[in-house]
């Protein structure tokens, strides 16, 4: 089911399947669960280059928090949903990641 409301009410979601969306951090902080990120091309809308050691917010979420799924492997999400404990994030880990 797609959610197309103007304002996002995270209490209506049990899981989040997204691409490079900025809503992943809010979802993680509210639900303390890992989002699923579909590996797609990231579109940088900037006209400047970043230092090679700079980690973008999107890459931080992708590398440290999310469950990454290739587009061709979307059916694997069912496996993770059967074993819901794999989705949970400990409060202590959240504090370490975000603060």
C-alpha positions, 0 to 999 in steps of 0.5 A: 500500500502506498502512502500519499498523504501530505504529512507523514504519520509514522505511527501508521507504519510497521515497516519502511521500504524506501530508496534514498529518502530522507524519512529513514532517520525519522522512521528509525528514531520513532520505531527503533527498527531498520528500514529497507532500502532498495539500492537505486541510483542516488541523484546528487542535486549539488554543483560542488564536490565533496571531500573523498572522506565525507560520508553523506547522511544517505550513505550513513543510513545505508551503511550503518542502519538499513537493510539493503536490498537490490531491486532484483531481490525485493522478494527477500524482504519476506524473509526479514519480515518473518524474523522480525527481531532482525529489524529491531535496533537497540536504544543504546545503538541508536544513541551511539549512532545519532548522538 
